[in-house]
């Protein structure tokens, strides 16, 4: 899944007049794209080979009712206009073209009687790779496509290709929550219990254009000054990695454990900072130690849903808040913690930086090299193991997690997601196997845990240029 997020308090930003509201539109009327969509459209227009959908594939084991799955997909697509949206161009300007409600057809492939040389999983993998690796024409292709591969009566693979221009991480969570909730209702013979949506993504884009246009222009100067001579994080590359010709992305999940997590959350409460800012400070200390950098930029992903009316809509809302970390003024970890909090607050006041990233060439693809924090109320719905609670007699697991289509650029090296579940802080790291080895990522995770243990023991521990004072190798690693 893509970027899981934190939502900052809406009162801290001058967001224009009023909340988003439904705007009357005729079925044939084109809607403007949002600022987030415009940025992504410009990026992928200059790099068309990157126009690959976000891949999600799930292995379904048990009694799958295909008719109910089809009906659930139909209802999800009916509810969310974004899933029926294409991006067309009028006089050089991208627009949202929303298709009218119609029958949504689930693509199906049956391998039960197909010839696969005894390697059924290999055949399914090949089909999924082909399906999720096809570039999408934003103007001509459906940007939400679903394929069901049947391996046996009790085993299926559900492959989903959805373009990032119509979704983000929290939208994907919402999409799957609704899909499996509807599936569970239909299997039990019940109607949908989901409430009607107050507005659609196109309404948000119209509101954003009306209220934010001049506001964004006024704040471009802040970013040009703040990002002057800024550099991206430069992770050391392992010399013994196996370069396969294209990057493969691998997940490395770990946990701080309940005891250490409790100490970290207590530290955040004592210092009156959001736990999310504690995760950024820990990440900054890790970068300082591992990369030997004192000045770098951390993109922190936020939900971008500043009004409650937006919480249940599928669309591209997420944005990266660029936080410039300057350790020269941070003598202790407490100093660093309060520095990142103030930096986030300042960046939040001048949020949209997409128009000025190009003026800081040293940042490269920093926009995609992010750290994020998932709020606790979202953490329980972030994995397939939670979705199957809605689907009776069905087990749901990820399939081909981390698969990266050949030929698609992956410019970031490593991303970290933090989230808190029942008082235990988890970290979900994703890294490129053409840059890092598994041993390196294990060492990185141990280093992060060691830093966390030391700063909870002594929050006023000095932050030196390398960060070595935060890492004592004789400290035991928390399981």
Secondary structure as the mmCIF struct_conf table of DSSP 4:
data_model
#
loop_
_struct_conf.conf_type_id
_struct_conf.id
_struct_conf.beg_label_comp_id
_struct_conf.beg_label_asym_id
_struct_conf.beg_label_seq_id
_struct_conf.end_label_comp_id
_struct_conf.end_label_asym_id
_struct_conf.end_label_seq_id
STRN STRN1 UNK A 6 UNK A 6
HELX_RH_3T_P HELX_RH_3T_P1 UNK A 10 UNK A 12
BEND BEND1 UNK A 13 UNK A 13
BEND BEND2 UNK A 17 UNK A 18
TURN_TY1_P TURN_TY1_P1 UNK A 27 UNK A 28
STRN STRN2 UNK A 31 UNK A 32
HELX_LH_PP_P HELX_LH_PP_P1 UNK A 33 UNK A 34
HELX_RH_AL_P HELX_RH_AL_P1 UNK A 35 UNK A 46
HELX_RH_3T_P HELX_RH_3T_P2 UNK A 48 UNK A 50
STRN STRN3 UNK A 52 UNK A 52
HELX_LH_PP_P HELX_LH_PP_P2 UNK A 53 UNK A 53
STRN STRN4 UNK A 54 UNK A 62
HELX_RH_AL_P HELX_RH_AL_P2 UNK A 66 UNK A 79
HELX_RH_3T_P HELX_RH_3T_P3 UNK A 81 UNK A 84
STRN STRN5 UNK A 85 UNK A 90
TURN_TY1_P TURN_TY1_P2 UNK A 91 UNK A 92
STRN STRN6 UNK A 93 UNK A 98
HELX_LH_PP_P HELX_LH_PP_P3 UNK A 99 UNK A 101
HELX_LH_PP_P HELX_LH_PP_P4 UNK A 103 UNK A 106
STRN STRN7 UNK A 107 UNK A 110
BEND BEND3 UNK A 112 UNK A 114
TURN_TY1_P TURN_TY1_P3 UNK A 117 UNK A 118
HELX_RH_AL_P HELX_RH_AL_P3 UNK A 120 UNK A 132
TURN_TY1_P TURN_TY1_P4 UNK A 133 UNK A 133
BEND BEND4 UNK A 134 UNK A 134
STRN STRN8 UNK A 135 UNK A 135
TURN_TY1_P TURN_TY1_P5 UNK A 138 UNK A 140
BEND BEND5 UNK A 141 UNK A 141
BEND BEND6 UNK A 143 UNK A 143
STRN STRN9 UNK A 144 UNK A 152
TURN_TY1_P TURN_TY1_P6 UNK A 153 UNK A 154
STRN STRN10 UNK A 155 UNK A 162
HELX_RH_3T_P HELX_RH_3T_P4 UNK A 164 UNK A 166
HELX_RH_AL_P HELX_RH_AL_P4 UNK A 169 UNK A 187
TURN_TY1_P TURN_TY1_P7 UNK A 188 UNK A 189
HELX_LH_PP_P HELX_LH_PP_P5 UNK A 194 UNK A 197
BEND BEND7 UNK A 198 UNK A 198
HELX_RH_AL_P HELX_RH_AL_P5 UNK A 201 UNK A 226
TURN_TY1_P TURN_TY1_P8 UNK A 227 UNK A 229
HELX_LH_PP_P HELX_LH_PP_P6 UNK A 235 UNK A 238
TURN_TY1_P TURN_TY1_P9 UNK A 239 UNK A 240
BEND BEND8 UNK A 245 UNK A 246
STRN STRN11 UNK A 249 UNK A 255
HELX_RH_AL_P HELX_RH_AL_P6 UNK A 258 UNK A 270
TURN_TY1_P TURN_TY1_P10 UNK A 271 UNK A 272
HELX_RH_AL_P HELX_RH_AL_P7 UNK A 275 UNK A 291
BEND BEND9 UNK A 294 UNK A 294
STRN STRN12 UNK A 295 UNK A 302
BEND BEND10 UNK A 307 UNK A 307
HELX_RH_3T_P HELX_RH_3T_P5 UNK A 308 UNK A 310
TURN_TY1_P TURN_TY1_P11 UNK A 311 UNK A 312
BEND BEND11 UNK A 315 UNK A 315
STRN STRN13 UNK A 319 UNK A 326
HELX_RH_3T_P HELX_RH_3T_P6 UNK A 327 UNK A 329
BEND BEND12 UNK A 331 UNK A 331
STRN STRN14 UNK A 332 UNK A 332
HELX_RH_AL_P HELX_RH_AL_P8 UNK A 333 UNK A 349
TURN_TY1_P TURN_TY1_P12 UNK A 350 UNK A 350
TURN_TY1_P TURN_TY1_P13 UNK A 354 UNK A 356
HELX_RH_3T_P HELX_RH_3T_P7 UNK A 357 UNK A 359
HELX_RH_3T_P HELX_RH_3T_P8 UNK A 361 UNK A 363
TURN_TY1_P TURN_TY1_P14 UNK A 364 UNK A 365
HELX_RH_3T_P HELX_RH_3T_P9 UNK A 366 UNK A 368
BEND BEND13 UNK A 369 UNK A 369
STRN STRN15 UNK A 370 UNK A 374
HELX_RH_AL_P HELX_RH_AL_P9 UNK A 376 UNK A 379
TURN_TY1_P TURN_TY1_P15 UNK A 380 UNK A 381
BEND BEND14 UNK A 382 UNK A 383
HELX_RH_AL_P HELX_RH_AL_P10 UNK A 384 UNK A 387
TURN_TY1_P TURN_TY1_P16 UNK A 388 UNK A 390
BEND BEND15 UNK A 391 UNK A 391
TURN_TY1_P TURN_TY1_P17 UNK A 392 UNK A 393
STRN STRN16 UNK A 394 UNK A 398
BEND BEND16 UNK A 399 UNK A 400
TURN_TY1_P TURN_TY1_P18 UNK A 401 UNK A 402
TURN_TY1_P TURN_TY1_P19 UNK A 406 UNK A 407
STRN STRN17 UNK A 414 UNK A 421
TURN_TY1_P TURN_TY1_P20 UNK A 422 UNK A 423
STRN STRN18 UNK A 424 UNK A 432
TURN_TY1_P TURN_TY1_P21 UNK A 433 UNK A 435
HELX_RH_AL_P HELX_RH_AL_P11 UNK A 438 UNK A 457
TURN_TY1_P TURN_TY1_P22 UNK A 459 UNK A 460
STRN STRN19 UNK A 462 UNK A 462
BEND BEND17 UNK A 465 UNK A 466
HELX_RH_3T_P HELX_RH_3T_P10 UNK A 468 UNK A 470
TURN_TY1_P TURN_TY1_P23 UNK A 473 UNK A 474
BEND BEND18 UNK A 475 UNK A 475
HELX_LH_PP_P HELX_LH_PP_P7 UNK A 476 UNK A 478
#
